[in-house]
Every structure is written in C-alpha cells, then in structure tokens.
C-alpha cells in the first residue's frame, strides 16, 4: 500500500502526527521521499518500531520521549532497510479521560480583603 493511502486510513492521533511529519519531510527532502514508498515499509511497522524503541528506554514501565526523538525514529525506520520489527501489543489509542484522584478534593477558602485599603479583587467584577 502506498504511503498516502495508508495516511488516509490512520485513526490513531499520535501516528497521524508522525505520518504528517514524514509527509512534510518528504516534500522538503527529495532524498528522503523515495523511502516512504519502500514496499517493505508501512506506517504500522513504523509505529511498532517506535513503540519497541520506547520500551527499551522505559524505566519502571514508563517512557517519555520528545517529539523530535520520535520523528527521528520514524525517519530512521524508513531510511534503513535492515530494521526488523516485531509486533508490539500496546493500546494505541490515547485516552483523553482525566485521571481521578483517590483522595477527595480539598476546597480552598478565599479570604476577603478589607476593602478599606482600596484594593479591588477579582470578585469585585
């Protein structure tokens, strides 16, 4: 499948961002552009490669990577022909649910200032 066809089918927001970066880079770099059309390369393979590299960097099961590092991994995946990628089973969808604390929220009390000093507060508006 051609890169542009794959890109149109990507639903994962993180992979879409990576794919858009690769597309933009290929438009600016004539030497890189043919790498995106290699038969043995795919966005799914690229994603698995990035996840497997992130796992190698993980400490206590957690890895944080800068965007630039992830983009460099994606370019490396497409540039190199001898990269072997095994399937990585990690939930690819990003949860946008807020993390709930097990402790009840503490209410903050706001002290009212004495208006005699002439200072207004945001509550005066």
The first five atom37 places (N, CA, C, CB, O) and aatype in JSON, in Angstrom:
{
  "aatype": [20, 20, 20, 20, 20, 20, 20, 20, 20, 20, 20, 20, 20, 20, 20, 20, 20, 20, 20, 20, 20, 20, 20, 20, 20, 20, 20, 20, 20, 20, 20, 20, 20, 20, 20, 20, 20, 20, 20, 20, 20, 20, 20, 20, 20, 20, 20, 20, 20, 20, 20, 20, 20, 20, 20, 20, 20, 20, 20, 20, 20, 20, 20, 20, 20, 20, 20, 20, 20, 20, 20, 20, 20, 20, 20, 20, 20, 20, 20, 20, 20, 20, 20, 20, 20, 20, 20, 20, 20, 20, 20, 20, 20, 20, 20, 20, 20, 20, 20, 20, 20, 20, 20, 20, 20, 20, 20, 20, 20, 20, 20, 20, 20, 20, 20, 20, 20, 20, 20, 20, 20, 20, 20, 20, 20],
  "atom_mask": [
    [1, 1, 1, 1, 1],
    [1, 1, 1, 1, 1],
    [1, 1, 1, 1, 1],
    [1, 1, 1, 1, 1],
    [1, 1, 1, 1, 1],
    [1, 1, 1, 1, 1],
    [1, 1, 1, 1, 1],
    [1, 1, 1, 1, 1],
    [1, 1, 1, 1, 1],
    [1, 1, 1, 1, 1],
    [1, 1, 1, 1, 1],
    [1, 1, 1, 1, 1],
    [1, 1, 1, 1, 1],
    [1, 1, 1, 1, 1],
    [1, 1, 1, 1, 1],
    [1, 1, 1, 1, 1],
    [1, 1, 1, 1, 1],
    [1, 1, 1, 1, 1],
    [1, 1, 1, 1, 1],
    [1, 1, 1, 1, 1],
    [1, 1, 1, 1, 1],
    [1, 1, 1, 1, 1],
    [1, 1, 1, 1, 1],
    [1, 1, 1, 1, 1],
    [1, 1, 1, 1, 1],
    [1, 1, 1, 1, 1],
    [1, 1, 1, 1, 1],
    [1, 1, 1, 1, 1],
    [1, 1, 1, 1, 1],
    [1, 1, 1, 1, 1],
    [1, 1, 1, 1, 1],
    [1, 1, 1, 1, 1],
    [1, 1, 1, 1, 1],
    [1, 1, 1, 1, 1],
    [1, 1, 1, 1, 1],
    [1, 1, 1, 1, 1],
    [1, 1, 1, 1, 1],
    [1, 1, 1, 1, 1],
    [1, 1, 1, 1, 1],
    [1, 1, 1, 1, 1],
    [1, 1, 1, 1, 1],
    [1, 1, 1, 1, 1],
    [1, 1, 1, 1, 1],
    [1, 1, 1, 1, 1],
    [1, 1, 1, 1, 1],
    [1, 1, 1, 1, 1],
    [1, 1, 1, 1, 1],
    [1, 1, 1, 1, 1],
    [1, 1, 1, 1, 1],
    [1, 1, 1, 1, 1],
    [1, 1, 1, 1, 1],
    [1, 1, 1, 1, 1],
    [1, 1, 1, 1, 1],
    [1, 1, 1, 1, 1],
    [1, 1, 1, 1, 1],
    [1, 1, 1, 1, 1],
    [1, 1, 1, 1, 1],
    [1, 1, 1, 1, 1],
    [1, 1, 1, 1, 1],
    [1, 1, 1, 1, 1],
    [1, 1, 1, 1, 1],
    [1, 1, 1, 1, 1],
    [1, 1, 1, 1, 1],
    [1, 1, 1, 1, 1],
    [1, 1, 1, 1, 1],
    [1, 1, 1, 1, 1],
    [1, 1, 1, 1, 1],
    [1, 1, 1, 1, 1],
    [1, 1, 1, 1, 1],
    [1, 1, 1, 1, 1],
    [1, 1, 1, 1, 1],
    [1, 1, 1, 1, 1],
    [1, 1, 1, 1, 1],
    [1, 1, 1, 1, 1],
    [1, 1, 1, 1, 1],
    [1, 1, 1, 1, 1],
    [1, 1, 1, 1, 1],
    [1, 1, 1, 1, 1],
    [1, 1, 1, 1, 1],
    [1, 1, 1, 1, 1],
    [1, 1, 1, 1, 1],
    [1, 1, 1, 1, 1],
    [1, 1, 1, 1, 1],
    [1, 1, 1, 1, 1],
    [1, 1, 1, 1, 1],
    [1, 1, 1, 1, 1],
    [1, 1, 1, 1, 1],
    [1, 1, 1, 1, 1],
    [1, 1, 1, 1, 1],
    [1, 1, 1, 1, 1],
    [1, 1, 1, 1, 1],
    [1, 1, 1, 1, 1],
    [1, 1, 1, 1, 1],
    [1, 1, 1, 1, 1],
    [1, 1, 1, 1, 1],
    [1, 1, 1, 1, 1],
    [1, 1, 1, 1, 1],
    [1, 1, 1, 1, 1],
    [1, 1, 1, 1, 1],
    [1, 1, 1, 1, 1],
    [1, 1, 1, 1, 1],
    [1, 1, 1, 1, 1],
    [1, 1, 1, 1, 1],
    [1, 1, 1, 1, 1],
    [1, 1, 1, 1, 1],
    [1, 1, 1, 1, 1],
    [1, 1, 1, 1, 1],
    [1, 1, 1, 1, 1],
    [1, 1, 1, 1, 1],
    [1, 1, 1, 1, 1],
    [1, 1, 1, 1, 1],
    [1, 1, 1, 1, 1],
    [1, 1, 1, 1, 1],
    [1, 1, 1, 1, 1],
    [1, 1, 1, 1, 1],
    [1, 1, 1, 1, 1],
    [1, 1, 1, 1, 1],
    [1, 1, 1, 1, 1],
    [1, 1, 1, 1, 1],
    [1, 1, 1, 1, 1],
    [1, 1, 1, 1, 1],
    [1, 1, 1, 1, 1],
    [1, 1, 1, 1, 1],
    [1, 1, 1, 1, 1],
    [1, 1, 1, 1, 1]
  ],
  "atom_positions": [
    [[0.85, -1.18, 0.0], [0.0, 0.0, 0.0], [0.89, 1.24, 0.0], [-0.97, 0.0, 1.23], [1.91, 1.28, 0.69]],
    [[0.51, 2.21, -0.75], [1.27, 3.46, -0.85], [1.11, 4.27, 0.44], [0.8, 4.29, -2.08], [0.09, 4.18, 1.13]],
    [[2.14, 5.05, 0.76], [2.14, 5.84, 1.99], [0.92, 6.74, 2.09], [3.42, 6.69, 2.08], [0.28, 6.8, 3.15]],
    [[0.58, 7.44, 1.02], [-0.56, 8.37, 1.07], [-1.88, 7.63, 1.31], [-0.65, 9.18, -0.23], [-2.77, 8.17, 1.96]],
    [[-2.01, 6.41, 0.8], [-3.21, 5.61, 1.05], [-3.26, 5.21, 2.53], [-3.24, 4.35, 0.15], [-4.32, 5.27, 3.16]],
    [[-2.12, 4.81, 3.06], [-2.06, 4.45, 4.48], [-2.41, 5.64, 5.35], [-0.67, 3.94, 4.85], [-3.18, 5.51, 6.31]],
    [[-1.86, 6.8, 5.02], [-2.09, 8.01, 5.8], [-3.59, 8.33, 5.88], [-1.34, 9.2, 5.19], [-4.08, 8.74, 6.93]],
    [[-4.3, 8.13, 4.8], [-5.73, 8.44, 4.78], [-6.53, 7.52, 5.7], [-6.26, 8.35, 3.37], [-7.66, 7.85, 6.07]],
    [[-5.96, 6.38, 6.08], [-6.68, 5.42, 6.92], [-6.28, 5.47, 8.39], [-6.45, 4.03, 6.39], [-6.86, 4.76, 9.21]],
    [[-5.3, 6.3, 8.73], [-4.8, 6.36, 10.11], [-5.82, 7.06, 11.01], [-3.44, 7.1, 10.17], [-6.27, 8.17, 10.72]],
    [[-6.17, 6.38, 12.11], [-7.11, 6.95, 13.08], [-6.4, 7.34, 14.38], [-8.23, 5.95, 13.38], [-6.87, 8.22, 15.11]],
    [[-5.28, 6.7, 14.67], [-4.52, 6.99, 15.89], [-3.93, 8.4, 15.78], [-3.39, 5.91, 16.11], [-3.16, 8.66, 14.86]],
    [[-4.27, 9.32, 16.7], [-3.79, 10.7, 16.58], [-2.27, 10.83, 16.67], [-4.42, 11.54, 17.66], [-1.7, 11.69, 16.01]],
    [[-1.62, 10.0, 17.46], [-0.16, 10.07, 17.57], [0.49, 9.61, 16.27], [0.34, 9.2, 18.75], [1.43, 10.25, 15.78]],
    [[0.0, 8.52, 15.71], [0.55, 8.01, 14.45], [0.25, 8.98, 13.31], [-0.02, 6.61, 14.13], [1.06, 9.14, 12.4]],
    [[-0.91, 9.62, 13.35], [-1.26, 10.6, 12.32], [-0.26, 11.76, 12.34], [-2.7, 11.13, 12.52], [0.17, 12.23, 11.29]],
    [[0.1, 12.22, 13.53], [1.07, 13.33, 13.66], [2.42, 12.92, 13.09], [1.22, 13.76, 15.14], [3.07, 13.7, 12.4]],
    [[2.84, 11.7, 13.38], [4.11, 11.18, 12.85], [4.04, 11.1, 11.33], [4.44, 9.79, 13.46], [4.97, 11.51, 10.64]],
    [[2.95, 10.57, 10.81], [2.78, 10.42, 9.36], [2.76, 11.77, 8.66], [1.49, 9.65, 9.05], [3.34, 11.92, 7.58]],
    [[2.11, 12.75, 9.26], [2.09, 14.1, 8.68], [3.5, 14.69, 8.64], [1.15, 15.02, 9.47], [3.88, 15.35, 7.67]],
    [[4.27, 14.45, 9.7], [5.65, 14.91, 9.73], [6.45, 14.27, 8.59], [6.31, 14.59, 11.09], [7.18, 14.95, 7.87]],
    [[6.3, 12.95, 8.44], [7.02, 12.24, 7.38], [6.64, 12.76, 6.0], [6.75, 10.74, 7.47], [7.49, 12.92, 5.12]],
    [[5.36, 13.02, 5.81], [4.88, 13.54, 4.53], [5.5, 14.91, 4.24], [3.33, 13.65, 4.54], [5.95, 15.18, 3.13]],
    [[5.51, 15.77, 5.26], [6.1, 17.11, 5.1], [7.6, 17.02, 4.84], [5.83, 17.96, 6.36], [8.13, 17.75, 4.0]],
    [[8.27, 16.13, 5.54], [9.71, 15.96, 5.34], [10.0, 15.47, 3.92], [10.28, 14.98, 6.37], [10.95, 15.94, 3.28]],
    [[9.21, 14.55, 3.43], [9.4, 14.03, 2.08], [9.2, 15.12, 1.04], [8.44, 12.87, 1.82], [9.87, 15.13, 0.0]],
    [[8.28, 16.05, 1.31], [8.04, 17.16, 0.38], [9.23, 18.11, 0.33], [6.78, 17.93, 0.77], [9.49, 18.73, -0.7]],
    [[9.96, 18.22, 1.45], [11.09, 19.13, 1.52], [12.44, 18.47, 1.21], [11.15, 19.75, 2.9], [13.41, 19.15, 0.88]],
    [[12.49, 17.15, 1.3], [13.75, 16.42, 1.14], [13.6, 15.36, 0.04], [14.18, 15.75, 2.49], [13.04, 14.29, 0.27]],
    [[14.09, 15.67, -1.14], [13.97, 14.78, -2.29], [14.68, 13.45, -2.07], [14.53, 15.46, -3.53], [14.29, 12.45, -2.67]],
    [[15.71, 13.42, -1.23], [16.42, 12.17, -0.96], [15.61, 11.25, -0.04], [17.78, 12.46, -0.35], [15.75, 10.03, -0.11]],
    [[14.8, 11.83, 0.81], [14.0, 11.03, 1.75], [12.7, 10.53, 1.11], [13.68, 11.85, 3.0], [12.21, 9.45, 1.47]],
    [[12.14, 11.27, 0.19], [10.83, 10.95, -0.4], [10.71, 9.5, -0.87], [10.56, 11.87, -1.56], [9.7, 8.87, -0.57]],
    [[11.68, 8.94, -1.59], [11.53, 7.55, -2.04], [11.46, 6.53, -0.9], [12.68, 7.19, -2.95], [10.93, 5.44, -1.07]],
    [[11.99, 6.89, 0.25], [11.97, 5.97, 1.4], [10.55, 5.65, 1.85], [12.75, 6.56, 2.57], [10.28, 4.55, 2.33]],
    [[9.64, 6.61, 1.69], [8.25, 6.39, 2.11], [7.53, 5.38, 1.24], [7.5, 7.7, 2.1], [6.51, 4.82, 1.65]],
    [[8.03, 5.15, 0.06], [7.36, 4.24, -0.87], [7.99, 2.85, -0.92], [7.37, 4.83, -2.25], [7.65, 2.05, -1.79]],
    [[8.9, 2.55, 0.0], [9.51, 1.22, 0.04], [8.44, 0.17, 0.32], [10.63, 1.16, 1.11], [7.59, 0.35, 1.19]],
    [[8.49, -0.92, -0.44], [7.47, -1.97, -0.33], [7.4, -2.61, 1.05], [7.73, -3.03, -1.35], [6.32, -2.95, 1.52]],
    [[8.54, -2.78, 1.69], [8.57, -3.48, 2.97], [8.33, -2.56, 4.16], [9.9, -4.18, 3.14], [8.42, -3.0, 5.31]],
    [[8.04, -1.3, 3.91], [7.8, -0.34, 4.99], [6.33, 0.01, 5.04], [8.66, 0.93, 4.79], [5.64, 0.06, 4.03]],
    [[5.85, 0.27, 6.27], [4.45, 0.67, 6.46], [4.34, 1.55, 7.7], [3.53, -0.58, 6.58], [5.23, 1.55, 8.55]],
    [[3.25, 2.27, 7.79], [3.03, 3.09, 8.99], [2.84, 2.2, 10.22], [1.8, 4.01, 8.8], [3.26, 2.56, 11.31]],
    [[2.2, 1.06, 10.03], [2.04, 0.12, 11.14], [3.39, -0.39, 11.63], [1.15, -1.07, 10.73], [3.62, -0.49, 12.84]],
    [[4.28, -0.71, 10.7], [5.62, -1.14, 11.06], [6.39, -0.03, 11.74], [6.37, -1.62, 9.84], [7.13, -0.27, 12.7]],
    [[6.23, 1.18, 11.24], [6.88, 2.35, 11.83], [6.4, 2.54, 13.27], [6.58, 3.62, 11.0], [7.21, 2.77, 14.17]],
    [[5.1, 2.43, 13.47], [4.52, 2.58, 14.82], [5.08, 1.51, 15.76], [2.97, 2.48, 14.75], [5.46, 1.82, 16.89]],
    [[5.11, 0.26, 15.3], [5.65, -0.81, 16.14], [7.12, -0.59, 16.45], [5.46, -2.17, 15.45], [7.57, -0.88, 17.56]],
    [[7.89, -0.09, 15.48], [9.3, 0.2, 15.7], [9.46, 1.27, 16.79], [9.98, 0.66, 14.39], [10.27, 1.11, 17.7]],
    [[8.69, 2.33, 16.7], [8.77, 3.41, 17.69], [8.39, 2.9, 19.08], [7.85, 4.59, 17.28], [9.06, 3.22, 20.06]],
    [[7.33, 2.1, 19.15], [6.91, 1.56, 20.45], [7.97, 0.63, 21.02], [5.58, 0.81, 20.3], [8.22, 0.65, 22.23]],
    [[8.58, -0.19, 20.18], [9.61, -1.11, 20.69], [10.84, -0.34, 21.16], [10.0, -2.13, 19.61], [11.47, -0.72, 22.15]],
    [[11.2, 0.74, 20.45], [12.34, 1.56, 20.88], [12.01, 2.3, 22.18], [12.73, 2.58, 19.78], [12.88, 2.46, 23.04]],
    [[10.78, 2.75, 22.32], [10.36, 3.44, 23.55], [10.4, 2.47, 24.73], [8.93, 4.03, 23.4], [10.8, 2.85, 25.83]],
    [[10.0, 1.23, 24.49], [10.05, 0.22, 25.56], [11.47, 0.01, 26.05], [9.46, -1.11, 25.07], [11.69, -0.2, 27.24]],
    [[12.43, 0.06, 25.14], [13.84, -0.12, 25.51], [14.32, 1.01, 26.42], [14.71, -0.2, 24.26], [15.2, 0.81, 27.25]],
    [[13.73, 2.19, 26.25], [14.14, 3.36, 27.03], [13.35, 3.48, 28.34], [13.96, 4.62, 26.21], [13.69, 4.29, 29.2]],
    [[12.32, 2.67, 28.49], [11.43, 2.78, 29.64], [12.14, 2.43, 30.94], [10.23, 1.88, 29.46], [12.98, 1.54, 31.0]],
    [[11.77, 3.15, 31.97], [12.21, 2.87, 33.33], [10.97, 2.69, 34.17], [13.13, 4.02, 33.9], [10.08, 3.54, 34.19]],
    [[10.91, 1.56, 34.86], [9.73, 1.23, 35.67], [8.45, 1.23, 34.82], [9.59, 2.21, 36.83], [7.39, 1.64, 35.29]],
    [[8.58, 0.78, 33.58], [7.43, 0.67, 32.7], [6.95, 1.97, 32.1], [6.32, 0.06, 33.44], [5.87, 2.01, 31.51]],
    [[7.72, 3.03, 32.23], [7.3, 4.34, 31.73], [8.41, 4.96, 30.9], [6.91, 5.28, 32.9], [9.57, 4.96, 31.3]],
    [[8.02, 5.49, 29.73], [9.0, 6.17, 28.88], [8.4, 7.49, 28.4], [9.41, 5.27, 27.66], [7.24, 7.55, 27.99]],
    [[9.19, 8.53, 28.46], [8.79, 9.84, 27.94], [9.79, 10.23, 26.86], [8.72, 10.92, 29.09], [10.99, 10.24, 27.1]],
    [[9.28, 10.54, 25.69], [10.13, 10.89, 24.57], [9.7, 12.24, 24.01], [10.09, 9.8, 23.47], [8.51, 12.56, 23.95]],
    [[10.67, 13.02, 23.61], [10.39, 14.29, 22.96], [9.89, 14.01, 21.54], [11.67, 15.2, 22.93], [10.23, 12.98, 20.96]],
    [[9.09, 14.91, 20.99], [8.58, 14.76, 19.63], [9.72, 14.54, 18.63], [7.76, 15.98, 19.23], [9.63, 13.67, 17.77]],
    [[10.76, 15.32, 18.77], [11.89, 15.24, 17.83], [12.52, 13.85, 17.82], [12.95, 16.29, 18.17], [12.91, 13.34, 16.78]],
    [[12.61, 13.25, 19.0], [13.18, 11.91, 19.1], [12.28, 10.88, 18.4], [13.38, 11.52, 20.57], [12.78, 9.99, 17.71]],
    [[10.99, 11.02, 18.57], [10.04, 10.11, 17.91], [10.1, 10.3, 16.4], [8.59, 10.36, 18.42], [10.12, 9.31, 15.65]],
    [[10.14, 11.55, 15.93], [10.23, 11.81, 14.5], [11.52, 11.24, 13.92], [10.15, 13.31, 14.22], [11.52, 10.7, 12.81]],
    [[12.63, 11.35, 14.66], [13.9, 10.79, 14.2], [13.82, 9.27, 14.1], [15.04, 11.19, 15.15], [14.39, 8.68, 13.18]],
    [[13.12, 8.63, 15.03], [12.95, 7.17, 14.97], [12.15, 6.8, 13.72], [12.23, 6.65, 16.24], [12.46, 5.81, 13.05]],
    [[11.12, 7.58, 13.41], [10.29, 7.3, 12.24], [11.11, 7.42, 10.95], [9.08, 8.26, 12.19], [11.01, 6.57, 10.07]],
    [[11.92, 8.47, 10.85], [12.78, 8.66, 9.68], [13.77, 7.51, 9.58], [13.52, 10.02, 9.75], [14.01, 6.97, 8.5]],
    [[14.36, 7.13, 10.71], [15.32, 6.03, 10.74], [14.66, 4.73, 10.25], [15.88, 5.84, 12.17], [15.26, 3.98, 9.48]],
    [[13.44, 4.48, 10.69], [12.71, 3.27, 10.27], [12.57, 3.23, 8.75], [11.31, 3.23, 10.92], [12.81, 2.19, 8.13]],
    [[12.2, 4.35, 8.15], [12.01, 4.38, 6.7], [13.33, 4.39, 5.93], [11.19, 5.59, 6.31], [13.4, 3.85, 4.83]],
    [[14.36, 4.98, 6.5], [15.66, 5.04, 5.82], [16.38, 3.7, 5.78], [16.54, 6.06, 6.51], [16.96, 3.34, 4.75]],
    [[16.34, 2.96, 6.87], [17.11, 1.73, 6.99], [16.32, 0.52, 6.48], [17.51, 1.5, 8.45], [15.17, 0.33, 6.85]],
    [[16.96, -0.28, 5.63], [16.29, -1.45, 5.06], [16.39, -2.68, 5.94], [16.88, -1.76, 3.72], [15.59, -3.61, 5.78]],
    [[17.33, -2.72, 6.87], [17.56, -3.93, 7.65], [16.91, -3.94, 9.03], [19.02, -4.13, 7.81], [17.26, -4.77, 9.87]],
    [[15.98, -3.04, 9.27], [15.29, -2.99, 10.57], [14.22, -4.08, 10.6], [14.65, -1.57, 10.82], [13.34, -4.14, 9.73]],
    [[14.3, -4.92, 11.61], [13.3, -5.97, 11.83], [12.42, -5.52, 12.99], [13.96, -7.37, 12.11], [12.92, -5.17, 14.06]],
    [[11.12, -5.53, 12.76], [10.19, -5.07, 13.78], [9.23, -6.19, 14.13], [9.41, -3.82, 13.3], [8.62, -6.8, 13.25]],
    [[9.11, -6.46, 15.41], [8.11, -7.43, 15.85], [6.88, -6.66, 16.31], [8.66, -8.35, 16.99], [6.97, -5.48, 16.67]],
    [[5.76, -7.31, 16.29], [4.53, -6.66, 16.69], [4.56, -6.38, 18.18], [3.31, -7.53, 16.33], [4.93, -7.24, 18.98]],
    [[4.17, -5.18, 18.54], [4.13, -4.77, 19.94], [2.66, -4.58, 20.3], [4.95, -3.45, 20.2], [1.94, -3.85, 19.64]],
    [[2.24, -5.25, 21.36], [0.83, -5.16, 21.76], [0.69, -4.14, 22.87], [0.29, -6.54, 22.22], [0.78, -4.46, 24.06]],
    [[0.46, -2.91, 22.45], [0.23, -1.81, 23.39], [-1.0, -1.07, 22.91], [1.47, -0.85, 23.49], [-1.19, -0.9, 21.7]],
    [[-1.83, -0.65, 23.82], [-3.01, 0.11, 23.44], [-2.59, 1.36, 22.7], [-3.86, 0.46, 24.68], [-1.9, 2.21, 23.27]],
    [[-2.98, 1.48, 21.45], [-2.53, 2.59, 20.61], [-3.41, 3.83, 20.75], [-2.49, 2.15, 19.17], [-2.99, 4.93, 20.39]],
    [[-4.59, 3.66, 21.26], [-5.47, 4.82, 21.39], [-5.1, 5.62, 22.63], [-6.95, 4.38, 21.45], [-4.78, 5.05, 23.68]],
    [[-5.14, 6.91, 22.51], [-4.79, 7.78, 23.61], [-6.07, 8.12, 24.36], [-4.06, 9.07, 23.12], [-7.04, 8.59, 23.78]],
    [[-6.05, 7.88, 25.65], [-7.21, 8.21, 26.47], [-7.2, 9.69, 26.8], [-7.23, 7.36, 27.76], [-6.18, 10.25, 27.19]],
    [[-8.33, 10.31, 26.63], [-8.44, 11.73, 26.95], [-9.26, 11.93, 28.23], [-9.09, 12.49, 25.77], [-9.75, 13.02, 28.5]],
    [[-9.38, 10.87, 29.01], [-10.11, 10.95, 30.26], [-9.21, 11.5, 31.35], [-10.67, 9.57, 30.66], [-8.04, 11.11, 31.44]],
    [[-9.71, 12.41, 32.17], [-8.87, 12.92, 33.25], [-8.59, 11.83, 34.27], [-9.55, 14.13, 33.93], [-9.42, 10.95, 34.5]],
    [[-7.43, 11.89, 34.87], [-7.06, 10.94, 35.9], [-7.76, 11.36, 37.19], [-5.52, 10.86, 36.09], [-7.65, 12.51, 37.62]],
    [[-8.46, 10.42, 37.79], [-9.18, 10.73, 39.02], [-8.33, 10.37, 40.22], [-10.53, 9.98, 39.08], [-7.73, 9.3, 40.28]],
    [[-8.29, 11.26, 41.16], [-7.52, 11.06, 42.37], [-8.34, 10.23, 43.35], [-7.11, 12.41, 43.01], [-9.56, 10.33, 43.38]],
    [[-7.67, 9.42, 44.13], [-8.36, 8.62, 45.13], [-8.65, 9.45, 46.39], [-7.54, 7.38, 45.49], [-9.41, 9.02, 47.25]],
    [[-8.03, 10.63, 46.49], [-8.25, 11.49, 47.63], [-9.3, 12.53, 47.28], [-6.93, 12.16, 48.07], [-9.33, 13.04, 46.16]],
    [[-10.18, 12.84, 48.24], [-11.19, 13.86, 47.96], [-10.54, 15.23, 47.76], [-12.23, 13.93, 49.1], [-9.52, 15.55, 48.37]],
    [[-11.15, 16.01, 46.91], [-10.61, 17.35, 46.63], [-10.81, 18.23, 47.86], [-11.31, 17.98, 45.39], [-11.85, 18.18, 48.52]],
    [[-9.81, 19.02, 48.16], [-9.88, 19.95, 49.28], [-10.35, 21.29, 48.74], [-8.5, 20.09, 50.0], [-9.85, 21.78, 47.73]],
    [[-11.31, 21.85, 49.42], [-11.78, 23.16, 48.98], [-10.86, 24.24, 49.53], [-13.25, 23.4, 49.42], [-10.38, 24.17, 50.66]],
    [[-10.64, 25.21, 48.72], [-9.78, 26.31, 49.12], [-10.67, 27.47, 49.56], [-8.81, 26.75, 47.96], [-11.58, 27.89, 48.84]],
    [[-10.4, 27.96, 50.72], [-11.18, 29.1, 51.17], [-10.48, 30.38, 50.74], [-11.38, 29.08, 52.72], [-9.25, 30.48, 50.77]],
    [[-11.28, 31.33, 50.34], [-10.74, 32.6, 49.87], [-11.02, 33.64, 50.95], [-11.37, 33.02, 48.5], [-12.16, 33.87, 51.34]],
    [[-9.95, 34.25, 51.4], [-10.1, 35.3, 52.4], [-10.49, 36.58, 51.68], [-8.79, 35.49, 53.23], [-9.9, 36.94, 50.66]],
    [[-11.48, 37.25, 52.21], [-11.86, 38.53, 51.64], [-10.96, 39.59, 52.24], [-13.36, 38.86, 51.91], [-10.75, 39.64, 53.45]],
    [[-10.44, 40.41, 51.37], [-9.6, 41.5, 51.84], [-10.49, 42.64, 52.32], [-8.64, 41.98, 50.72], [-11.61, 42.82, 51.85]],
    [[-9.97, 43.36, 53.22], [-10.66, 44.54, 53.71], [-10.63, 45.58, 52.6], [-10.02, 45.08, 55.02], [-9.55, 45.97, 52.15]],
    [[-11.78, 46.04, 52.17], [-11.85, 47.0, 51.07], [-11.37, 48.38, 51.49], [-13.26, 47.08, 50.54], [-11.3, 49.3, 50.67]],
    [[-11.06, 48.52, 52.74], [-10.61, 49.82, 53.22], [-9.28, 50.22, 52.58], [-10.48, 49.81, 54.73], [-8.98, 51.41, 52.49]],
    [[-8.48, 49.23, 52.15], [-7.19, 49.58, 51.56], [-7.32, 50.01, 50.1], [-6.24, 48.39, 51.65], [-6.33, 50.39, 49.47]],
    [[-8.55, 49.97, 49.55], [-8.78, 50.44, 48.19], [-8.43, 49.43, 47.11], [-8.0, 51.67, 47.95], [-8.6, 49.72, 45.93]],
    [[-7.97, 48.28, 47.47], [-7.58, 47.25, 46.5], [-8.8, 46.45, 46.09], [-6.5, 46.32, 47.08], [-9.54, 45.95, 46.94]],
    [[-9.02, 46.33, 44.79], [-10.11, 45.52, 44.28], [-9.65, 44.08, 44.11], [-10.64, 46.1, 42.94], [-8.46, 43.82, 43.9]],
    [[-10.55, 43.16, 44.2], [-10.25, 41.76, 43.95], [-10.97, 41.32, 42.68], [-10.66, 40.88, 45.15], [-11.81, 42.04, 42.15]],
    [[-10.64, 40.15, 42.22], [-11.33, 39.66, 41.02], [-12.8, 39.41, 41.29], [-10.67, 38.39, 40.52], [-13.6, 39.33, 40.36]],
    [[-13.16, 39.27, 42.56], [-14.55, 39.02, 42.92], [-15.39, 40.29, 42.9], [-14.62, 38.38, 44.29], [-16.62, 40.22, 43.02]],
    [[-14.75, 41.43, 42.75], [-15.47, 42.68, 42.71], [-16.05, 42.98, 41.35], [-14.57, 43.79, 43.12], [-16.84, 43.91, 41.21]],
    [[-15.67, 42.22, 40.32], [-16.12, 42.49, 38.96], [-17.45, 41.91, 38.66], [-15.15, 42.0, 37.99], [-17.96, 42.07, 37.55]]
  ]
}
